[in-house]
Amino acid sequence: MNIRTIIWRTSLAAVVLFMCGCTMARKVETFEQLRKASPRTLRAMATDRSIYELTSYTVRDSVLEGSGKRFVDGESAPFTGSLPYRDLVYIQMRTGGFWQTLGAVSLAALAVSYFQGSGEFSGMSIEPMGNSCPYVYAWNGSRYVREGEAFGTSFGRALEGETICMLSGARARDGELLVRLTNERPETHYVNRVRLIAFDVPDGCAAIADEGNRVWPVADARAPLNAPPALRRNDGVRRTSEPDACAQSGYRDVVDLTFARPVAAAGASLIVCAVNTDLVYNAFELTFGTLGDQSLVFLDQVENDPRLVETLRDWIRRCSLSVEVWSGDRWVPAGVIAPEASVAPFSRLVRLDARGVPGDAIHVRLSALAGMWELDSVAIDWSPAAPLDARLLAVRAVTGRDGRDASAAVRETDADYATMLPGDRIDLAFAAVPDAGGRRSAYGLEVSGYLLEWPPAAEGVLIAESVDRVALVNELIRRPEAFLPLVYDHWKRRRGAVAG
């Protein structure tokens, strides 16, 4: 080990100990608290990515008025004017020598206050913590029910992605299928394109999407011969991991299963029913508690630094559920399932190639970052299958904030986005299609976009001002052996605090 490595590790250890041992907490939960906070320096990030640093300001009902500087692409210019709350992603307040984020609770409260006052608030609650994503609702004949979550791993525009959510409860009303996207978290959602697709499903079959957003029929799903008891039935009893067990396992969960294999069967569908935990939020909270006043610089990196973007992609791969098949002498990769939802349970399918697999059984291994997945059931269907035929449904109406027509913003994958702040929703109506003889229609909502989660307000980390926090965080997240122990310790402590 060279001297540079020794110095680096010693310095890192010292900073980490300081991070874990010295924290400060401050919550700003209401509009009135923000109003009474004057005078302090405020820094705000707008939806167009410009940053405002206001040395004098006045808090009004719908806008923030003040003067200071505006930063665009690193260049600054004097600023005097008004900033509507709806155009701000989040706000930070300078307290003494430190910046603290007001975003998670205070701006959510501002959004709720605005929508209640305008008559547009839908009764949604803004959750101050938890994993991210827009919620997907569908009309079930009597009310809107939550069906899933969209583009949950797309943190920043460079990680923009597209997901499909199957709408099992969707029912037509007056010839239309009604779908709703909502933002119920302290974050900003950028919705690029929304499409509703109808799939022709044979009677007696379920319709389940694979990791590539193709949809397959499932006719005869069978439980494993050998598996942990919690995974044998889709009954809400899930296999979970506690933080201490995660550390003991080297931060990797591995589950081996065995399924009966019909004679000469060459291909199968593996169906996984699961939900994700809030582990990622803990990593996010720890990261931005460390960044403090440098969080905006880091968010700019998320958008523009290829090395950081690739590091984040690697973390998505670590968090994804890997599926492998035993070929007789080694484990062969079969597919992956990306994290999808921490509130709405979901099902995903991976196609298995059994050609060359010996015997009358098939052995499957599931693995992922420990504690990331709560697995409900795993089943297999050996029925011959092909992706279902799909039909794109015509859009009848898209209604966004203030009842405005938002159809142009979500029609195509382009540079035009519909922006949703906490409390916002987008209502969509699509032309329904009749069921054909011997087949029924299943519906999947395809959504593309990305999100920016607001830095948590609950906890900041005291670090000497001379420390380059952005460089520290970049180094930590590139070194799982240093970062993971901190994340799991934070997860354990926060779960203990919630439990009382």
N, C-alpha and C positions, 0 to 999 in steps of 0.2 A: 504494500500500500504506500503510495507516494505522499509527500508532505502536503501537497495541495489537497488531496482527498481527505487526509486527516483533519486539516484546518476546516474544510467544507463541512465534514460530518460533525465536528465539534461545534461549529457555529450554528449549524442546523439544529442540533440537539438543544443548544442554549435557547434559540428562538422558540422552538417547539415547547420547551418547558415553560417559557415565559407566556406563550400563547395559552397554554392549558391552565396556568395558574392565575392569570390576571385578566379579568374580564370586567366590562361595565355594561349595564343594562339601562335602557331608557325607551319608554314607549310614548308615542304621540298618537292617540286613538281617536281624536275628534277634530272637527273643523275648528271648534272654539279654541282648542289647545294650540293649533297652528296659528290662529289669529293672535293669541296672546304671546306668541314666541318672539315677536318683534322687540327690539331690533337685534338681529343676528345676521350673519352672512348666510345666504341660501345659494345652493347650486342645484340647477334643474336640468334634466335631459328631456328634450322634446321628441316627438314622434319622427321628425325629420333628421334625427341624430345630432342636431346642434345642441350645444351646452351653454347654459346661461349661469353666470356667477353674479348675483345681485348683492351689492353692499348696502343698498337701501331698498325697502319694498313695503308695500301695503297689501294686506290680504283682504280681498273682496269676495262676494258670494260666488262669482263664477270665474274670476280672473285673478291673477297675481300681477300687480303693477309694481314696477321698480326700475332701477337703473344699475348699471354695472358693466359687464362685458359679455359678449357673445363669441363663442368659439366654434369655428367650422373648419374641419380638417386641420386642426392644430393652429389655425390663424385666428387672432382675436381682433375684435372691433368694439368700440363703445356701443352700449345699448341703453335705450330708454323706451319703455313701452309696456304693453300688456301681454300676458301669457295666459290664454284660456286653460283651465285645468284639463279639459278634454284633450288638449294637445301635448300634455306632459306625461312622460313615461314614469318618472319618479323624481323625488326631491330629496336633497340632503341638507342638513343644517350643521353649521359649524358651532361646536360647543367647546370653548377653551381652545386647545390645540388640536382637536380631533373633529373629524366629520362623522356625523351619524345619519343614517338613512331614515327618512320619515315615510318611506314608501309603503311598506307592507300593510300597515293598518290605517295610517292617516289618509293616504290618497284613496284607499278603498272607501273610507268613511265619506270623503268628499264626493266620490262618484255616487255612492248610495244617496247622499243628501241631495245631489243634483237630480237624480232620476225620480226620487220620491216627490221632489218639488215640482217636476215637470209633468208628472202623471205617466211617465214612461217606464218607471221601475217595475220589474216583473215579479217582485217577491223573492228574488234570489238572495241567498246569503253569501257574503264574501268570506271565504275561509282564509285566515291569516297565515296558514302553513300547510304543507303537504306537497305532493308532486304536482307537476304542471300539465295542463292541456285543456283545450276547449271541450266542454261536454256536448254530447250529441243527444238530442231528444227527438222522439217521433210521436205523432198522434196515434193513440191505440183504440180509438173509437169513443172514448169518453174524456181523456186527458192526455197531456204530454208525459211520457215516461222516458227516463234516462236509459239510453241504449249502449253508450260507450264514450270513448274519448278519442281525440284526434291529434295527430302529429306531436305526441308527447316527448319525443327525443330530439325535436328540431329547435335547439337552443341557439338562436341567432340565424341570420339569413344564410350564412354559409352552410348551415346544416338543414336548410329547408327540405322538407320531405312530404310524401303523400301517403296517406293511410286509407283503409277502407273499413267501415264499421257496418256490420250486418244489423239490420233493423228487424228483429224477430217479431216485435209487437206492432209494426206499422199497419194501420188500417185506413182505407180511403174515406174521405168525407166530401160528399158532393162531387165525386169524380176527381178528387185531388188527394195527393199524399203530402202531409204537412210535416216539415222537419224544422228543428230549431238548433242553432249553435249558441252557446252561452259562455260568457267569461265570468266565472265565480271564484277567481283566485286573484291575488295581488300580482298581476302580470299584464303584459300587453300582448295581444294576439294579432298576427298579420295573416289574414286569410286570403289566399291567392285564387284558388279555384274550388268550386263545389259542384259535384255531379251526383245525381241519383241514378243508379243502374238497376234494372230488373233482370233477374236470372230465372230461366225456365227450369224448374226442379221437378223431377219425377215424383209422383205420389209416394209417400212413405219414406222419403229421404230428407235429411237435413242439409242445409247449405252452409259450408264453412270455408273461410278464406285461408289461403296459404300465405307464406312469408313474402310472396311476390304480388299479393293482392289479387290473385286469381281465385275463383270460387269453385269448389268441388262438391259433388253430391256425396253424402255419407249414408249408406243404406243399412249397414250391419256392424255397428261399433261394438267391439268386444273387449272386456276387461283383461288385464294381464294375468298370466299364470303365477307370476312371482313379482311382488312389488310391495312397498310399504302400505299398510292398511288404509291410510288416508287417501291413497291414489286410486283405489279400486272403483269408487263411485263418485259421480258428480253430485255431491250432497252438501256442499258448503263446508265440509270438514277438511281443512287444508293442512298440508305439510309445511311447517314454518321452521325458521332457524332463529335462535336467540343470539344476541351479540357475542356472548362468551363462547358459544359453540362455533360461531363464525371464525373467531380468532384461532381456536384450536384446530380447525380444519384447514388452516392456511388460506382463509378467505375464499374458499372455493367449495361450492356444494356439488356433490355428485350423486346421482340416483341411477341404479341399474335395474332394468325391468326385463322380464322374459314373457314373450307372447307365443301362443300356439300358432303354427304355420301350416295351412292346408298344403296338401301334396302339390308340388309343381307351381305353387303360387309365386309369381315373379315380382309383383308390386303391391304396395299397400299404402293406406293413408293413416298416419299417426295423428291422433287428435289430442291436443293438450288444452285443458281448461284451467285457468289460473287468474291471479291478479297480482300486481306488483306492490311492493311495500314502499314506505316513505324514506328508504335508505338514501336515495339520490338527493332528497331535500336536505338531509343532514350534511351531505358533502357540500351542497350549495351554501347552506347556512355557515358552515365552517370556513369555506373559501371566502365569502364576502365579509364575514366577521374579521378575517385576517387582512383583506384588502383595504377596508376602511375608506379613507379619502381617495384611494387610487382605484376604486371600483369602476369608474367611468373609463379610465385608461384600459383596464382589462376588458371591458365590454367592447371597446373599439377593436382590441386585438381579436376578440371572438369573431368579429365581422371580417377582419382584414389580414390576420397573420396566418399564413398557410401552415406553419409548424404547429401553432396552437390548435387550429382547426383539425389537423390530423391527430393530435393528441386526444381531442374530444371524441373523434370518431373511434379511436382505439378504446376509449372508455365505454362507448356504446356497445362495441363488440364484447368487452368484458362483461357488461351487464346483460347481454343477450343470452337466451337459453340455447345452448348448442346441443344438437342431436347427432348421435353417432350410432353406427350399426357394426356389430362384431362380424367380421368376415371369415373367422376361423383362425386367424393368426394376428389380427390387429383391428383397432377401431377405425372405421372409415367415416369421415364426415358425411352427413346426410342433409343437413340444413340448419338454419338458425331462426329463432323467433325473437324479434326485438321487444324490449319493454313497451307496454302499450297503455296501461291504465292502472292507477292506484286506488280507484274508487269503484269502477264498474268491472266486475268479472268478465272475462272474454275467453273465446275459444279460437285456437289457430291450428292449422293443419300443416304437416310436413309429409311430402311424398317420399316413401322408402323404396329403394331398389333392392330386391331380395335375390336377384340373379347372382349365382355363385356362393350364396350363403348355404352352408351345409345343414342337413338335419330337418326335423319337423318342428323346430322352434326358431325364433329370432330373438336375439339379445340386443336391447337398445339402451344406450347411456344418455342421460340428460345431465348437463353441467352448466353452471353459471356462477357469477359472483355471489358469494354466500350472503344470504339474507335478502336478496333482491327479489326473489320469487316466492309466492305462496301458491303451491300446486294443489289443485282440487282433485283432478282426475286425469288419467292418461289411458287412452283406448286405441284400438287398431281396427281398421276395416279393410279386408282383403278383396272386397268386391271390385270388379273391373270398373274403371272410372276414367273420365276425361273432364277437363274444365268445362263448366256450364256455359251455354250460349248466353250472351248478354245483350241487353237493349238499353240504350241511353234514353232516359225519359225527358220529355220537353219541360222546360222551366216556365211556370206560369207567373210567378212573382218572387222577388227577393226584397225584403224590407229590412233596413238597418236602423241605425240610430235616428231618433226623431221622426221615425216613419218614412225615412227617405228611401228611394229606390236604389238598391245596391247591386243590381244585376250586372252592371258593366264591370264592377270591380272583381266579381267572382266567376265571370263567364269563361275566361281563358287563363292559361298559365303564362303570365306576363309580368311586367313591372308595376302593374296596378293592383293594390291590395285593399281589402276592407279591414279597417283597424277596429279592434274591440278592446276597450278598457274595462276594468271591473264594473259589473252591473250591465254591460252591454249585451245585446243578443242580435242574432240575424235570423229572421223567419223566412223560410223558403216553402213554396208550393210547387208541386210537380204534377203533371198529368198522369193519372193512374192508368194501368193497363189491365184488361180482363184476363183471368186465368184461361188457359187453353185446355182442351179435353185431355184428361190423364196427366196433366201437369199443372203446377201452381207457380206463382211468382214469388220469389224471395227478393228482398231489396237490400242494396248496399250503398251507403253514402261514402263517396270518395271525396276526401278533403286534402288539399295541399296548402302549406303555409309554414310559418315558424312563430316562435314566441320569444319574448324577453321577460324573464321573471324579475320582479323588483327585489333588490337586496333586502334581506330580512332586517327588521327594525329591533328585534328583541335583544340582540347581543352583539357587542363589538369587542375587538381584541386590542389590548394595549400593547403596542410595539413602538420602539424608539422611532422618532420621526426620520432619522437618518437611514433607516432600513428601506430598501427598494422593495415594497410589498408585492408589486407586480412580478418582479423577477423571482421573489421567494415563492409565490404561488405557482408560477410557471415551472419552477424546479420541483416543487412538491408533487404536482399532478403528473409530471413526467417520471416520478419515482414511486411506483405503487408501494414498494416496501416501506417508504417513509410516510406516505399519505394515508394508506389504509388503516394503520393502527390509530391514527388521529380520528378518522371518520367513525370507526366503530366505537371508539371510546366516547365520542360526542353523542352518537346514536344511543349508546347505553345510558349515559347520564340524562339525556333528554327524555327517554322513555321512563326512566326512574322518576323524573320530576313530574311527568304527566300522570304516572300511577299514584303519585302522592307520597 
